[in-house]
Amino acid sequence: MEKKYAEADRYYEAQKKVKQIREFYEHLTVFVLVNPIVIAVNLMTSPGYLWFVWCLMGWGVGVVLHGLKAFEYMPFFDKKWEERKIQEILEKEKNKQTWE
């Protein structure tokens, strides 16, 4: 029974991972398709000021962070950090209860 549970759990985790990667590719596709439109609108309406650069940089940072998270390259707030914080909170709760 335990083996089936472990296998089902691994399948569920793999399914979540694939969903995260697919969502990143969708985000990247929208970024690539929309930004030429933003650039064209900027050049047609106010060619003297290239404000599209700010849009590309802001959104680009979001896409990069999304990719880092999807492919588990986040240098901060990763799974290990989450586990450490959970253990830290549980330990604080345990210590708080012993003094009551």
Secondary structure by P-SEA (a helix, b strand, c coil): caaaaaaaaaaaaaaaaaaaaaaaaaaaaaaaacaaaaaaaaaaccccccaaaaaaaaaaaaaaaaaaaaacccccccaaaaaaaaaaaaaaaaaaaaac
